[in-house]
Amino acid sequence: MSQLHYFCPLCESPNVFQNYPKLFAHIRDEHREESPFSIRCEL
């Protein structure tokens, strides 16, 4: 069974997350002070 990985599009160096909630928490906590951005989820 293959496993999905999520990458933070806002980080300068690659950050890999095992699931979408962890990626979302990272963006919320680490990038909240940065300029506005939007993230699109393609399933």
C-alpha positions in Angstrom: 0.0 0.0 0.0 1.4 3.4 -1.0 1.6 6.2 1.5 0.9 9.9 0.8 3.3 12.5 1.8 2.5 16.2 2.1 5.1 19.0 1.5 4.9 22.5 2.8 4.8 24.9 -0.1 5.8 27.8 2.1 9.1 26.4 3.5 12.4 27.2 1.8 13.7 23.8 2.5 11.5 20.7 2.1 9.4 19.7 5.1 7.6 16.4 4.7 4.4 15.5 6.7 2.7 12.1 7.0 -0.8 13.5 6.9 -2.7 16.6 6.0 -3.7 17.6 9.6 0.0 17.7 10.5 0.8 19.9 7.5 -2.1 22.2 8.3 -0.9 22.5 11.9 2.6 23.3 10.7 1.4 26.0 8.4 -0.9 27.5 11.1 1.9 27.5 13.7 5.0 28.3 11.6 3.7 30.6 8.9 0.9 32.5 10.5 2.9 35.8 10.5 3.7 35.6 6.8 1.9 37.4 4.1 -1.5 36.0 3.0 -1.5 32.7 1.0 -3.9 30.1 -0.1 -3.6 26.3 -0.3 -5.5 24.1 -2.6 -6.1 20.4 -1.9 -6.3 18.2 -5.0 -7.7 14.8 -4.3 
